[in-house]
Amino acid sequence: MVTPVNISICHHVELSRIYIYSIKTVMRIHVSTQPNRRFHIGIICRCVSGEEFGIIHGVKRHPYNGVKEVYEQKYFYFRKDINYELPLHTIVFYYSTDYNDFDAEAEYVCPYESIRMKVDTRGTYRFYNGYQGGGAYHDDDCWQNIINGIPYLNVSPYCLVYPVIEEERFCEGQYCYLIETVFSSLEDYFIRCCVGIDNCKHDYQENRYDNLSGFIEKTVSYIDSLDIGNIISGYSIVREESLCRRPGKDDHYFIYKISSLNSEDSYLQSLLPVSRDLIDYDLDWSSASDEDNSGIYYLQDETEKARNNAIAIYSKERHLAFLIEEFLKNKEENARKLNELQKSLHDFLIPKDKIDFSVYGPECYIDLIAKFNIKETIIKF
């Protein structure tokens, strides 16, 4: 994940409008509390230095009564500091009027890269008793987001939590509460695409080598460091039998064959497969007629046969060739998946009849957006 960027919001304006600034100082955050406001996700179409407006493209739910959800592609604009800029096609969260009361102006804009993908390990936040606004207990990572006013994404389910810090009404210091937005199914899909893109990029960085020879050199060194005999001798196959008692119902009896190897090396696992297979079961087990042999039984003959076969087949050359082929396949698959995710995201978030704002002056932006948004650009999801 990209390192979070602190973006402070100027709160020296009326609460119904918040401007985005590119300075790094963190300020206390206030936000409009109108009930029809919520977060959405979109893509930057224009946000350049020297202009007071930025433009986002997102989706608006269409009032459709069919089985599938239907959306419309719409432009949104936001006011910004004249020196603030974001690259074209940056994914952003924006705080705007909800679908049922469409308005093209977005109040709060936060780049996706600045959202920290952290799960609150203490679960869903709990409201403070006796206080209308509510409050929350969070782990240290989430609390750092709260005190710095940084929205963060609760990974499961996909929702955005926006920390709001205000002065305590009863003169007991600052009081913090949260606004939580659960996204629509299409916007949830956008977020899943973004998470998938992040994972692909992370995998690429983790497994990146300047060239194939660098990978081979590292892999040869890794193979030479292995104690193959010790790894193979640690392989085992066992039979596990277990009785599941169900008072008032028929007992269940299960028999598994379990193969285990103390190595995650994919080539070694191809020689000595790791598995847990259900080989027999009885869903009508009775203590009166059936025998309980619960326990784990070592299958010595089968284990030794598998070990001897692995010793006979293994070679460092095959090991190296296997890992090189796997590396190249993974790299190709990662690139294919990354391309598919980016294309899917852009197909939804970049309209086919998009406006080229670069050929117009900023004074035309709002009128251009208004004319575009009048049209129905229905997409089904």
N, C-alpha and C positions, 0 to 999 in steps of 0.2 A: 504494500500500500504506500502511496506517495505520502511523504511527510506533511502533516496538516499545516495549513497556512492560516495564521490568525488574521481575520478580517474584522475590524471593528466597525460598528455602526454608529453614525452620528445621531444622538437622541435629543439634539437641541431644536427639534421641530415638533409639530403637532403629532399626536400618537397615530393618526390615521395614515401617516406617510413616513417611511424610513429610507434614508439614502445610504448607498454602499460606498465605503471609502477604502482606499488601498494602503492606509497606514497600518503599522504593526501594533500600535498601542491598544491594549484591551480596555474597553470602557464598560461601564454598567449598561445592561441592555434593557430596553423597554420595547414593547410591541403592541400593535393594535389587538384588542381582545374582542373584536366583532365576531359573532359566532359563525358567520359564513366565510371566514378566512381559513385557508389551509395551504399546506405545502403541496407542490407539484414538481415534476421533473421534466426538464426540457434541454434544448441545445442552443448554444450561442450562435446567432446569425450575424451579429455585429456588435462589437464592444471595443472601440478604438479611442486612443488618446486624442484630445481636441474636441470631443463631442460630449454633450451632456446627457445623451440617451444611449442605452444599450438595448439590444433586441434579442428576444428569446423565441424559439419556436417550440410549441408543446401541443398537447391535445386537450380537447374539451369533450366531456361525455355528451352524446347526442340523445335526446328524449325518444328512445326507440323501445318498443315493447316486445320485440322478438326474442328468440332464445340467446343469440349472440349479443355481446356488448358492441355498441356502435359508437364511434368517436368522430370528432371533426378536428382537422389540423388547423391550428390558430397561431397567430403571432401575438407576442406580449412585449411591452416595452418597459424599461425601468430607468429611473433617473439615477445619475451617478456623478461622482467627482469627475471633473473634466480630464484629469490625468489618469484615471483608472482605465485599464484595458484587460481584455481576456482574449486568448487565441480563438480563431474561428473553430466552431464545432466542439467547444468545451461543454461538457455536460454539467448542468447546474440544477440545484433545487431553487425554486422560487416560491414566494409566499404571496398568494393572490386570491381574488374572489373565487369562491367555489363554483362548480359547474352550473348550478341552478341559477346563478345570478352573474352571468359572464361579464367580465370587465377586462380590458386589454392591459391595464396597468398592474405591474408587479411591484410589491412593496419591498421585499427582502430577497436578495439573491446571494446564494452561497455556492461556489464551485464544488462539484462532486469530490474532487481531489482533497478538499479540506475537511471532508466528513470522515471522522475516524470510525472505522468499522469495528466497533467494540460491542460485545454483548455484556449486559449487566448481569454479572454472575450471581447477584442476589435476587434475580427474578424481576417481575413487573413491579414498578414503583408503588409504594403504599402511601395513601393520603394521610396527612397528619389529622388527628381527631380534633374536632371542634373548631376547624378553620375552613372557611368556605373555599379558599383558593386551592387548598391541598398542597402536599409536599412529598418528598421522596427520600428514601435511603438508597444509596448506590455504592458500587465498589469504587476503588480509588481512581481507576481510569475514567469512569463516567463522571465522577465528581470533579475531576480536572476539567472536563468539558463543560460542566455546569458553571463552575466559578469563572471560567474564561469566556462564557457565553457562546460556546461552539456547539452547533447542532450535531447530533451523531446518529448513526443508523443502527437501530436494533436489528440484528441480522435475521432473527427468526422470531416472529413474523417480520416481513419487510415493512418497517415503519420508521418514520423520522421523529426523533425526540428533540424538541427545541427548548433549551433551558432559558427561563426568564428570571432575572434577578431584580427585585424591587426593594424599596425600603420597607421595613416592618411597620405595620400600621400602629402597633402598640409600643413603639420606641424600644424594641428589643434587638435592634440591629437589622441586618439584611435578611430578607425572606426570599426563598427560592421556590418556584413551582415550575411545572413542565407542561408544554403543549405537545401532544402526541398525535401524529398523523399516520393513519393507515392508508396506503395508496390503493387506487383502483387496480383492477387486474392487469390492465395494459401498462400502467406506470410501474406496477410491481414487476412486470416482465422487463421493462427498461432497466430497472435496478438489477435484476438477475443477469441481464446482458452485461451491465457494467461490472458486476462482481466477477462474471466469467472472464471478461477482458482483463481485469486486474490479475486473476489467477493465471491466465495464459502468459501475461507479461512477467509475472513473478516466476513462473516455471522456466521461462526463457532466460531470465537473469540468473536463476539458480543453476541452470545447466548450460550456460553460455560458455563457449570456448572460442578463442580467436580463430582457430582453424581446426581441422580434423586431426592434424598431427598432435596438437596440444591435448586433445581428448585421449588419443591413443597413448601418449606418453604417461598421462595421469592414470589411465586404466591399467597399463602394464605394471606400473608401480603398485597399484592396489592389488592386482592379482598375485604379484610376487610376495606381498605381505601376508597373504592368507595361509593359514595352517589347514590345508584341505583335508588331510587325514583326520584331524581333530573334529572338523565340522561334520564330515561324513559319519564318523563314529558316534556323533551326538544325535543322529537321526533315529527316530523311533516310531513304531506303529503299535497302537494299543486298541483294545476293545473296551468300550465303556458302557456298562449297563446301569440303568437307573429306574427307580420306581417313583412314580408321581401319585401320591395318595390324594384322593378327592372325597372327603367325608360326605356321605349321602349320595355319592355318584360312583360310577364305575372307575376303578383305578386304571392308570395308564402305565405301560412299561415300554422303555425305549432302549435300543441297542445301537451304539454308534461305533464306527471305525474312525480313529483319529490318527493322522500322520503329522508329525511335527519336526521342524528343522530350525536350529538356532542360527538362522541367517536369512536375510531378506534379499540376497543376491538372486536375481531372476534366472540366471543360467543354472545355478546350483538347485534352485527349486524346480527347474525343468527336468533335472535328473532325479531329484528326490521330492516329489510333489507333496505339498502341504494341503491337508484337507480335513474336513469333519463331515463324514457321510452317515446319514441315517440308514442302516442296513436292515433293521427289523423293528417292529413295534406291535404292541398289543393294547388296544383301546378298551378291552373287556377283561382286564387282568383280575384274577380272584385268588386270594390267599389260600382258599380251600383246595384249589386244583392246580395252581401254578406256583413255580418255584422262584423265590426272590434271590437272584444272584448279583445284586447291586455291587458295583465295584469296578476297578480298572485292571485289565488283564493285559500283560505285555505279550505281544505276538512275536516271539523270538525268531522263528524260522522265516517269517515274512519280512521282518526287519533286516535280518542278515542277508537275505537274498537281494533286497533293494540296495543295501550298502555295497555289496560285492559288485553288483551291476554298475553302480555309480563309479566305483574305483576303476573298473575296467574301461569305461567309456571316457572318463574325464581326461582332458588335456588342456594345457594353458592356451594353446593356439585356438581350440574351439571356444574356450571361455572368452578370449579376446574378440573373436569374430562375432560371437553372439551379442556381446555388449555393444560393439560398434553398430551392428545392424539395428539393435533396439534403440540406440541413441538417434540414429538417422530417421527411423520410423517415428519416434516420439517428436522429433523436431519438425518433421513434415506434418504430422497430425496436429501439433500445437499451432503451426502457422495456418493450417486449414480452418481450425476451430476459431482462431482469432479473427480471420477474415470473415467467416460466416456471422459471428456475433456483431462485428462492426457494421457489416452490410445490413443485417436485420435491424439494428438500432437506427441506422441512417435512413432506411426505407420508410420507417414510421415517422421519424423526426425531421426529415428534410423533404418538404413538398416538391412534387415534380414540377409544378409551376411556381417555384420559389421566386421571391423578389430579390433582385440584385440591388441592394441598398447602396452599394458603392457608387452607382451612377447618379444618385440623387443627393441633394443636400439634406442635412439633419432637420431642416424646417419642414420637409415633406414626409418624414417617417410616420408620424401619427396618422396622417391622412391615408398613406399607403396601407398601413396596418388595418385601419378601419374599413377600407374598401375590400381588402383581401378577406377579412373576417366575416363580411356579410355573406360571402359565398359558402355554400355547403361543400366541404371536401370530405365526404364520408369514408371512413375506413372501418372494417369489421375486424374483431379480434375474438 
